[in-house]
C-alpha cells in the first residue's frame, strides 16, 4: 500500500507494517489470511456470567476461538492443558482475585499477553496500576466493550501480533551507539499501551536535580492522579503544580490529572504550564501531540521521547520538535508492548 508522502494510516489496524515513508506491507501474522487458518484463541477469566457472555460475543465478532472460566483455579487447570493467544482477566473474583492470580502466573512463567477487563473504582487504582506494571499489558473498562468494540479489537490484535513476532525471532541484533546526550532544559515523554511499566522503569533513577519532566500517558481519567503520584514516588521527583500559568521547575514531574491537555509556554523567558480543554487530538485528551507541539519554537533545549502505544499520537509533534532542533527518541520495537506510536 503506497500513500501520498504526507499521509499515513494506523498500520496495526489493518495488519500492516511500515516499510518506508508512507509505504506499507503485510506483516507475517496478518489475521485470518484465509478461511483455513487456525483462529486465535482467547481465554476469558471472569466470575460474572454476564461479563463472560459479553466478552464471548466480542471474541466471536473478532473471529476468535474462546473458552471461559469462572475462577483462578479453573484458569490454571485449563492453561496446564493447552496454550492460548490472549487472556482477559477480571480483577474482582472470589477466592483468588485477578491481581494475585496474574502475579503468581507470571512467576510460574506465563508469557501470554493479558488484558484486564474490569470495573475498578478510582479507589482501586493502585491495584490496577500494580497489575499494569508487573504483568498485564492493558486495562479496559467493561463499559468500553460495548461503547468502543473496534478499539478493543485493535488492542487484542496488536498484542497477539506483538507476541507472535517475538516468538518467531531467533536472534536479536543490538547496536551499542554512543550518542552524546545534549544539554537539556526540558524532558517530554508520550506513552500509551504498555506505558506504566516502561515509565516506572525509565524514571526510577532520575536525579533530584534533573530537568522538569512532562509525561502524557493515555490512561483512564479515574486513574490519572493515582498514576502521577505513583510515578512521583518511584522517581523521587516532586509533583509539579498543574494549572495554567504555574511555573515549571527542575526536579519536578508534570502530568495531566484529569480530562485536559497539558503543555508548556513561555512568559518573559520563564517556562510555565499550559493547560487546555480543547477538542480531543488523535482521539485523546491529554494528547502527546499537544504536549510536543506546545514546545516548538520556544528555544528551550528539549529531549522528547515516544514510548510504547497504539496509534499515532505524538508522531507529528515529535517531527516538528526534531525540525526545531530537539533531541528525539523512539522506543525500539523489541522493547515495546505495542510498536504503533514509535513506529509512526
C-alpha positions as CSV (number, residue, x, y, z in Angstrom):
1,X,0.0,0.0,0.0
2,X,1.6,3.3,-1.1
3,X,0.1,6.6,0.0
4,X,0.8,10.2,-0.6
5,X,4.1,11.3,1.1
6,X,2.3,13.3,3.8
7,X,-0.3,10.6,4.5
8,X,-0.4,7.7,7.0
9,X,-2.7,5.0,8.3
10,X,-2.8,3.1,11.6
11,X,-0.8,0.2,10.4
12,X,-1.8,-2.2,13.3
13,X,-5.5,-1.7,12.5
14,X,-5.0,-3.2,9.0
15,X,-2.4,-5.9,9.8
16,X,0.3,-3.9,8.1
17,X,3.8,-2.7,8.9
18,X,5.6,0.4,7.8
19,X,8.2,-0.4,5.1
20,X,9.2,3.2,4.3
21,X,7.8,6.7,4.1
22,X,4.0,6.2,3.6
23,X,4.7,2.6,2.3
24,X,3.1,-0.4,4.0
25,X,3.3,-4.1,3.6
26,X,1.7,-7.3,5.1
27,X,3.0,-8.4,8.5
28,X,3.9,-12.1,8.9
29,X,0.9,-12.5,11.2
30,X,-1.9,-10.8,9.3
31,X,-5.1,-12.0,10.9
32,X,-7.1,-14.8,9.2
33,X,-5.3,-14.6,5.8
34,X,-7.6,-17.3,4.6
35,X,-10.5,-19.4,5.8
36,X,-8.3,-22.4,6.6
37,X,-6.1,-20.5,9.0
38,X,-6.5,-21.6,12.6
39,X,-8.3,-18.9,14.6
40,X,-6.6,-17.1,17.5
41,X,-7.6,-18.5,20.9
42,X,-8.8,-16.3,23.8
43,X,-9.2,-17.4,27.5
44,X,-11.8,-15.4,29.4
45,X,-11.3,-15.4,33.2
46,X,-14.3,-13.7,35.0
47,X,-16.6,-14.9,37.7
48,X,-19.5,-12.9,36.3
49,X,-21.6,-14.9,33.8
50,X,-22.9,-11.7,32.3
51,X,-19.4,-10.3,31.7
52,X,-18.3,-13.6,30.3
53,X,-21.1,-13.6,27.8
54,X,-20.3,-10.0,26.7
55,X,-16.6,-10.8,26.1
56,X,-17.6,-14.1,24.3
57,X,-19.7,-12.0,21.9
58,X,-16.8,-9.7,21.2
59,X,-14.5,-12.7,20.7
60,X,-16.9,-14.3,18.2
61,X,-17.2,-11.0,16.3
62,X,-13.4,-10.8,16.2
63,X,-13.2,-14.3,14.7
64,X,-11.5,-15.8,17.8
65,X,-12.0,-19.2,19.3
66,X,-12.6,-18.8,23.0
67,X,-13.0,-20.6,26.3
68,X,-14.4,-19.1,29.5
69,X,-13.7,-19.9,33.1
70,X,-15.2,-18.5,36.3
71,X,-12.2,-18.8,38.7
72,X,-8.4,-18.7,39.0
73,X,-8.3,-22.4,39.7
74,X,-10.2,-23.2,36.5
75,X,-7.9,-20.9,34.6
76,X,-4.8,-22.8,36.0
77,X,-6.4,-26.1,35.1
78,X,-7.2,-25.0,31.5
79,X,-3.7,-23.5,30.9
80,X,-2.0,-26.6,32.2
81,X,-3.5,-28.5,29.3
82,X,-3.3,-26.0,26.4
83,X,-2.0,-22.6,25.4
84,X,-3.9,-19.6,24.2
85,X,-3.0,-16.4,22.3
86,X,-4.6,-13.9,24.7
87,X,-6.1,-13.8,28.2
88,X,-8.7,-11.4,29.5
89,X,-8.8,-11.1,33.3
90,X,-11.3,-9.7,35.8
91,X,-9.7,-8.2,39.0
92,X,-12.8,-8.9,41.2
93,X,-13.0,-12.6,41.7
94,X,-13.8,-14.7,44.8
95,X,-11.2,-16.9,46.4
96,X,-8.2,-15.6,44.4
97,X,-8.5,-12.1,42.8
98,X,-7.2,-11.3,39.4
99,X,-4.2,-9.3,40.6
100,X,-2.9,-12.2,42.7
101,X,-3.5,-14.8,40.0
102,X,-1.6,-12.8,37.5
103,X,1.3,-12.2,39.8
104,X,1.5,-15.9,40.6
105,X,1.1,-17.0,36.9
106,X,3.9,-14.7,35.7
107,X,6.2,-16.1,38.4
108,X,5.4,-19.6,37.1
109,X,6.4,-18.5,33.6
110,X,3.2,-17.4,31.9
111,X,4.2,-15.4,28.8
112,X,0.7,-14.9,27.2
113,X,-0.4,-11.3,26.9
114,X,-3.1,-10.4,29.5
115,X,-5.7,-7.6,29.2
116,X,-7.5,-6.7,32.4
117,X,-11.2,-6.1,31.7
118,X,-12.8,-4.9,34.9
119,X,-14.8,-2.2,36.5
120,X,-12.4,-0.8,39.0
121,X,-13.3,2.1,41.2
122,X,-10.9,5.0,41.4
123,X,-10.1,3.8,45.0
124,X,-8.7,0.6,43.4
125,X,-6.3,2.5,41.1
126,X,-3.2,1.2,42.9
127,X,-4.3,-2.4,42.2
128,X,-4.8,-1.7,38.6
129,X,-1.5,0.2,38.2
130,X,0.4,-2.5,40.1
131,X,-1.0,-5.1,37.6
132,X,0.0,-3.0,34.6
133,X,3.5,-2.6,36.0
134,X,4.0,-6.3,36.9
135,X,2.2,-8.4,34.4
136,X,-0.8,-7.0,32.4
137,X,-0.4,-5.3,29.1
138,X,-3.6,-3.2,29.1
139,X,-6.6,-2.3,31.2
140,X,-10.0,-1.9,29.6
141,X,-13.2,-0.8,31.4
142,X,-16.1,-3.2,31.0
143,X,-18.2,-0.3,29.6
144,X,-15.7,0.2,26.8
145,X,-16.5,-3.2,25.4
146,X,-20.0,-2.0,24.3
147,X,-19.0,1.6,23.6
148,X,-15.8,1.1,21.6
149,X,-15.6,-2.5,20.3
150,X,-13.3,-1.5,17.5
151,X,-10.8,-0.1,20.0
152,X,-10.9,-3.4,21.9
153,X,-10.4,-5.4,18.7
154,X,-7.3,-3.3,17.8
155,X,-5.8,-3.8,21.3
156,X,-6.4,-7.6,21.2
157,X,-5.0,-7.9,17.6
158,X,-1.9,-5.7,18.3
159,X,-1.0,-7.6,21.5
160,X,-1.3,-11.0,19.7
161,X,0.7,-9.8,16.7
162,X,3.5,-8.5,19.0
163,X,3.6,-11.8,20.9
164,X,3.9,-13.8,17.6
165,X,6.6,-11.5,16.3
166,X,8.7,-12.0,19.5
167,X,8.2,-15.8,19.3
168,X,9.4,-16.0,15.6
169,X,12.6,-14.0,16.2
170,X,15.6,-16.3,16.7
171,X,18.2,-13.6,17.1
172,X,18.1,-10.0,18.1
173,X,20.9,-7.8,16.9
174,X,21.7,-4.9,19.2
175,X,23.9,-2.0,18.4
176,X,25.7,-0.1,21.1
177,X,25.7,3.5,19.8
178,X,27.4,6.3,21.8
179,X,25.4,9.4,21.3
180,X,26.3,12.4,23.3
181,X,23.3,13.5,25.4
182,X,22.7,17.2,24.9
183,X,22.3,19.9,27.5
184,X,18.7,19.7,28.4
185,X,16.2,22.2,29.8
186,X,13.1,20.0,29.4
187,X,12.1,16.4,29.0
188,X,8.9,15.4,27.2
189,X,7.6,11.9,27.1
190,X,4.5,10.3,25.5
191,X,3.2,6.8,26.1
192,X,0.1,4.6,25.7
193,X,-0.4,0.8,25.9
194,X,2.4,-0.7,28.0
195,X,3.5,2.8,29.2
196,X,3.0,2.4,33.0
197,X,5.7,-0.3,33.3
198,X,8.1,1.5,30.9
199,X,7.7,4.9,32.6
200,X,8.2,3.4,36.1
201,X,11.5,1.8,34.9
202,X,12.6,4.9,32.9
203,X,12.1,7.4,35.7
204,X,13.1,5.5,38.8
205,X,16.8,6.6,38.6
206,X,16.2,10.2,37.7
207,X,18.4,12.6,39.8
208,X,16.6,15.1,42.0
209,X,18.1,18.0,40.1
210,X,17.1,16.7,36.6
211,X,15.3,19.0,34.2
212,X,11.5,19.2,34.5
213,X,9.7,16.1,33.1
214,X,6.4,16.3,31.3
215,X,4.5,13.0,30.7
216,X,1.4,12.3,28.7
217,X,0.2,8.7,29.4
218,X,-3.1,7.6,27.8
219,X,-4.9,6.3,30.8
220,X,-8.4,6.3,32.3
221,X,-9.1,9.7,34.0
222,X,-10.2,7.6,37.0
223,X,-6.5,6.6,37.5
224,X,-4.6,9.6,36.2
225,X,-3.9,11.2,39.5
226,X,-3.0,8.0,41.2
227,X,-0.7,7.1,38.4
228,X,1.0,10.5,38.6
229,X,1.5,10.0,42.4
230,X,2.9,6.5,41.8
231,X,5.4,7.8,39.2
232,X,6.4,10.6,41.5
233,X,7.2,8.2,44.3
234,X,9.0,5.8,42.0
235,X,11.2,8.6,40.6
236,X,11.7,10.7,43.7
237,X,10.7,13.7,41.6
238,X,8.4,16.3,43.2
239,X,4.9,16.7,41.8
240,X,4.7,20.0,39.9
241,X,1.6,22.2,40.1
242,X,-0.5,21.5,37.1
243,X,-2.6,24.6,36.3
244,X,-2.4,27.2,33.6
245,X,0.4,29.6,34.3
246,X,2.2,27.6,37.0
247,X,6.0,27.9,36.9
248,X,7.9,24.9,35.6
249,X,10.7,23.9,38.0
250,X,13.7,21.4,37.7
251,X,13.3,18.1,39.6
252,X,9.5,18.2,39.1
253,X,7.1,15.9,37.3
254,X,4.1,17.3,35.4
255,X,1.2,15.2,34.2
256,X,-2.5,15.9,33.4
257,X,-4.5,14.8,36.4
258,X,-7.8,14.8,34.5
259,X,-9.5,15.2,31.2
260,X,-7.4,18.1,29.8
261,X,-4.4,18.7,27.6
262,X,-1.1,19.7,29.2
263,X,1.8,21.6,27.6
264,X,4.2,24.5,28.1
265,X,4.5,28.1,27.1
266,X,7.0,30.9,27.6
267,X,6.4,34.0,29.7
268,X,9.2,36.6,29.9
269,X,11.8,33.9,29.4
270,X,10.3,31.5,32.0
271,X,8.8,28.2,31.3
272,X,5.2,27.8,32.5
273,X,2.5,25.2,32.4
274,X,-0.2,25.4,29.7
275,X,-3.5,23.5,30.0
276,X,-6.4,23.2,27.6
277,X,-9.8,21.6,27.4
278,X,-9.9,22.0,23.6
279,X,-11.1,19.1,21.5
280,X,-9.6,15.6,21.5
281,X,-6.4,15.2,19.4
282,X,-5.9,11.8,17.7
283,X,-8.9,10.7,19.9
284,X,-7.0,11.6,23.1
285,X,-7.1,14.2,25.8
286,X,-4.4,14.7,27.1
287,X,-2.6,14.3,23.8
288,X,1.1,13.7,23.2
289,X,0.9,15.8,20.0
290,X,-0.5,18.7,22.1
291,X,2.4,18.4,24.6
292,X,5.1,18.1,21.9
293,X,3.9,20.9,19.6
294,X,3.5,23.3,22.6
295,X,7.3,23.3,22.9
296,X,8.1,24.0,19.3
297,X,9.6,27.4,18.7
298,X,10.2,28.3,22.4
299,X,14.0,27.9,22.1
300,X,14.4,25.6,25.0
301,X,16.8,22.6,24.8
302,X,14.3,19.7,24.6
303,X,14.6,16.0,24.8
304,X,11.4,14.2,23.6
305,X,10.6,10.5,23.6
306,X,7.8,8.4,22.2
307,X,7.3,5.1,24.1
308,X,5.1,2.0,23.5
309,X,1.5,2.6,22.4
310,X,-1.2,2.0,19.8
311,X,-2.0,4.6,17.2
312,X,0.0,7.7,16.0
313,X,-0.4,10.3,18.7
314,X,2.9,12.3,19.0
315,X,4.3,11.4,15.6
316,X,3.5,14.8,14.1
317,X,4.7,16.7,17.2
318,X,8.0,14.9,17.5
319,X,8.7,15.5,13.8
320,X,8.1,19.3,14.4
321,X,10.4,19.1,17.5
322,X,13.1,17.3,15.5
323,X,13.0,20.1,12.9
324,X,13.1,22.6,15.7
325,X,16.4,21.1,16.9
326,X,15.2,18.9,19.7
327,X,16.9,15.6,20.7
328,X,14.3,12.9,19.8
329,X,13.9,9.3,20.8
330,X,11.6,6.4,19.8
331,X,11.4,3.2,21.8
332,X,12.6,0.1,19.9
333,X,10.1,-2.4,18.6
334,X,11.7,-5.2,20.7
335,X,11.0,-3.3,23.9
336,X,7.5,-2.1,23.0
337,X,4.3,-3.8,24.2
338,X,2.8,-2.2,21.0
339,X,5.1,-0.6,18.4
340,X,2.4,1.7,16.9
341,X,3.3,5.1,18.2
342,X,7.1,4.7,17.9
343,X,6.7,3.1,14.5
344,X,4.7,6.0,13.2
